[in-house]
């Protein structure tokens, strides 16, 4: 998603520069398009920066590792008794805790 926003920003920047530097459009239309593409470029740039910071914050291997803290925090609170089943959202499979081996197993 962040990459898509960066690409959209690049397209708006290209259109902004294209309208501003070429002589294809004149007068009021050129001014209006110039302002519209400038505003769109600035908005898209702001959203791109925000999305990149958000991606880095939630990255499992990033600095803040918010996703790791969420996953491990939930895992500490989930208690499955022998034979009980839970749903692993990340891999959409049923898991079952086996106390004899002290491990989670995929339920069949």
PLY file of the C-alpha trace (Angstrom):
ply
format ascii 1.0
element vertex 108
property float x
property float y
property float z
element edge 107
property int vertex1
property int vertex2
end_header
0.00 0.00 0.00
2.84 2.39 0.78
4.43 1.60 -2.58
1.17 2.38 -4.35
0.97 5.74 -2.61
4.56 6.55 -3.59
3.73 5.70 -7.21
0.62 7.93 -7.11
2.78 10.73 -5.68
5.27 10.29 -8.52
2.47 10.44 -11.11
1.06 13.65 -9.60
4.55 15.14 -9.45
5.13 14.24 -13.10
1.80 15.81 -14.12
2.55 18.90 -12.01
5.92 19.35 -13.72
4.58 18.44 -17.16
1.79 21.04 -16.99
4.16 23.66 -15.54
7.06 23.17 -17.94
5.40 22.41 -21.27
3.51 24.77 -23.50
0.65 22.35 -24.26
-1.86 24.13 -22.03
-2.23 27.93 -21.74
-4.04 30.55 -19.71
-6.48 29.85 -16.92
-6.61 26.09 -17.58
-2.84 25.86 -17.12
-3.04 27.76 -13.83
-5.93 25.63 -12.54
-4.25 22.35 -13.53
-0.95 23.54 -12.08
-2.57 24.30 -8.72
-4.64 21.09 -8.71
-1.63 18.89 -9.42
0.49 20.80 -6.89
-2.11 20.24 -4.16
-2.55 16.57 -5.16
1.24 16.09 -5.12
1.57 17.60 -1.65
-1.34 15.56 -0.26
-0.04 12.33 -1.82
3.46 13.09 -0.52
2.12 13.58 3.01
0.11 10.35 2.84
3.14 8.48 1.46
5.38 9.65 4.29
2.71 8.74 6.86
2.23 5.26 5.32
5.97 4.59 5.26
6.27 5.54 8.95
3.27 3.36 9.77
4.68 0.43 7.80
8.02 0.73 9.58
6.36 0.98 12.98
4.26 -2.16 12.45
7.02 -4.13 10.72
7.77 -7.34 12.56
11.49 -6.71 12.05
11.38 -2.91 12.39
12.49 -0.66 15.22
9.25 -0.43 17.21
7.89 -3.89 16.29
4.31 -3.08 17.21
3.01 -6.18 15.42
5.42 -8.42 17.35
4.28 -6.91 20.66
0.60 -7.35 19.71
1.05 -10.98 18.63
3.18 -11.97 21.61
0.93 -10.08 24.03
-2.13 -11.95 22.77
-0.25 -15.25 22.79
0.60 -14.78 26.49
-3.06 -14.34 27.37
-4.51 -17.19 25.31
-4.81 -20.37 27.33
-5.84 -23.55 25.55
-6.57 -26.61 27.64
-5.73 -30.13 26.46
-7.79 -30.84 23.34
-9.16 -27.31 22.93
-8.82 -25.68 19.54
-8.04 -22.12 18.51
-7.84 -20.41 15.15
-4.48 -19.11 13.97
-5.47 -16.01 12.00
-2.13 -15.59 10.26
-2.13 -19.04 8.65
-5.93 -19.73 8.86
-5.51 -23.22 10.37
-6.84 -24.73 13.54
-4.24 -25.23 16.25
-4.40 -27.46 19.28
-2.20 -27.47 22.37
-0.71 -30.81 23.35
0.38 -30.86 27.01
2.33 -34.11 26.67
4.76 -32.45 24.26
4.06 -28.87 25.44
3.61 -27.75 21.86
0.91 -26.39 19.61
-0.13 -28.81 16.88
-2.21 -28.30 13.78
-5.60 -29.85 14.39
-6.75 -32.23 11.69
0 1
1 2
2 3
3 4
4 5
5 6
6 7
7 8
8 9
9 10
10 11
11 12
12 13
13 14
14 15
15 16
16 17
17 18
18 19
19 20
20 21
21 22
22 23
23 24
24 25
25 26
26 27
27 28
28 29
29 30
30 31
31 32
32 33
33 34
34 35
35 36
36 37
37 38
38 39
39 40
40 41
41 42
42 43
43 44
44 45
45 46
46 47
47 48
48 49
49 50
50 51
51 52
52 53
53 54
54 55
55 56
56 57
57 58
58 59
59 60
60 61
61 62
62 63
63 64
64 65
65 66
66 67
67 68
68 69
69 70
70 71
71 72
72 73
73 74
74 75
75 76
76 77
77 78
78 79
79 80
80 81
81 82
82 83
83 84
84 85
85 86
86 87
87 88
88 89
89 90
90 91
91 92
92 93
93 94
94 95
95 96
96 97
97 98
98 99
99 100
100 101
101 102
102 103
103 104
104 105
105 106
106 107
